[in-house]
Amino acid sequence: MPELPLERWINPEILAQPAYQVKISSHRIKLNQNESPWDWPQPLKEEVLRRLGQAAWNRYPELRPQGLKEKLAAGLSLSPEQLVLGKGSNEVLQAILRVALPPGEILCTLSPTFAIYRLLGEQQRARLVEVPLTADFQVNDKNLLAASKAARITILCNPNSPTGSLLPLELIERVARQTTGLVIVDEAYVDFSGVSALPILEHYPNLIITRTFSKAFALAGFRLGYALMHPQLAAQVHKGLLPFNIDVAAIIAAEVLLDHPEIVAERVRLIIRERDRLIARLDKMPGVTAWPSRANFFLLATPLGPRETFAQLAERGILVRDVSDYPGCAQVVRVTVGTPDENEALVQAVKELL
Ligand SMILES: *Cc1c(COP(=O)(O)O)cnc(C)c1O
């Protein structure tokens, strides 16, 4: 096949981007995407299926699912007008950048951080300003404050991925107070850290919080996320989304499962306990470093290096994420905390490969 003249048909910033990839090999233990290791109980899945069976599949879903928004907003003590729903929080993030980040303006992020921010920023033709974390993955306050000052949008992932490190709320507040632009706090892992910008949302009209159903809530398969912001901002961000973005299955699943916060809370408690136990055990092994984390994952370095660690664990059926191509992460893989049995298998596997 002849080479297509792609530079004539495709935007240059797209041609320059690598395609988003997740390396999946055959595995029995999946610790690579920070999902919940537990699916929802079967009776609740059946209740979702029952309601889905009663829904009209030939009709469009609600334009902006009001019942779901009211339920979510009530749980957060906010008004539904402050909420924007997306097909995953990444879709809301994309919509925010689409409506609020003109070409040439500054998008400020940490580095390393969630790779999607850069991809979306480049697609807006923004100027990326990345604030490097220290060698032990902590933020330098002064550098962040300086870089975010004139940024059109600053995105702070808290706790940060892939590092698991946490920004103090005071710092987020200072960023929001001194910047002329918007500040997005990506709280995909907030359940595991307990530190949220929600209490200060009403004080900073330039503050936006994004959250997802994909991690602690164990609903990655349905693709649902949301953002919280001032109602006047929300009205504009909706314009950056296509109509009917949330399908009827996701609406029903979320409505049913939001009635069972006790299930999520209990699992979060267990994951936090497992995380701290796992990090302590691994970090004690000779030549092994497991970084402290406030999320449901952590960074791990072994004497074998990241590629070989990934390969050796994969050989034992354990899939982790090789993040060694992230800035400052040349020595590490990222490991999601699993069930107690899965974590035990990981510990044994790491012992073996040493
Ligand atoms: C997983 C993740 C999300 C969630 O993405 P969805 O589109 O909601 O599945 C957002 N931000 C970060 C940092 C994540 O790791």
PDBQT file of the ligand as one rigid body, heavy atoms in Angstrom, charges set to zero:
ROOT
HETATM    1  C1  LIG A 401      -8.268   6.732  35.707  1.00  0.00    +0.000 C 
HETATM    2  C2  LIG A 401      -8.069   8.192  35.735  1.00  0.00    +0.000 A 
HETATM    3  C3  LIG A 401      -9.082   9.055  35.361  1.00  0.00    +0.000 A 
HETATM    4  C4  LIG A 401     -10.443   8.523  34.999  1.00  0.00    +0.000 C 
HETATM    5  O1  LIG A 401     -10.662   8.453  33.671  1.00  0.00    +0.000 OA
HETATM    6  P1  LIG A 401     -12.132   8.024  33.182  1.00  0.00    +0.000 P 
HETATM    7  O2  LIG A 401     -12.193   8.639  31.850  1.00  0.00    +0.000 OA
HETATM    8  O3  LIG A 401     -13.126   8.608  34.134  1.00  0.00    +0.000 OA
HETATM    9  O4  LIG A 401     -12.173   6.546  33.213  1.00  0.00    +0.000 OA
HETATM   10  C5  LIG A 401      -8.862  10.408  35.416  1.00  0.00    +0.000 A 
HETATM   11  N1  LIG A 401      -7.701  10.898  35.854  1.00  0.00    +0.000 NA
HETATM   12  C6  LIG A 401      -6.707  10.089  36.254  1.00  0.00    +0.000 A 
HETATM   13  C7  LIG A 401      -5.465  10.669  36.771  1.00  0.00    +0.000 C 
HETATM   14  C8  LIG A 401      -6.867   8.714  36.204  1.00  0.00    +0.000 A 
HETATM   15  O5  LIG A 401      -5.869   7.920  36.583  1.00  0.00    +0.000 OA
ENDROOT
TORSDOF 0
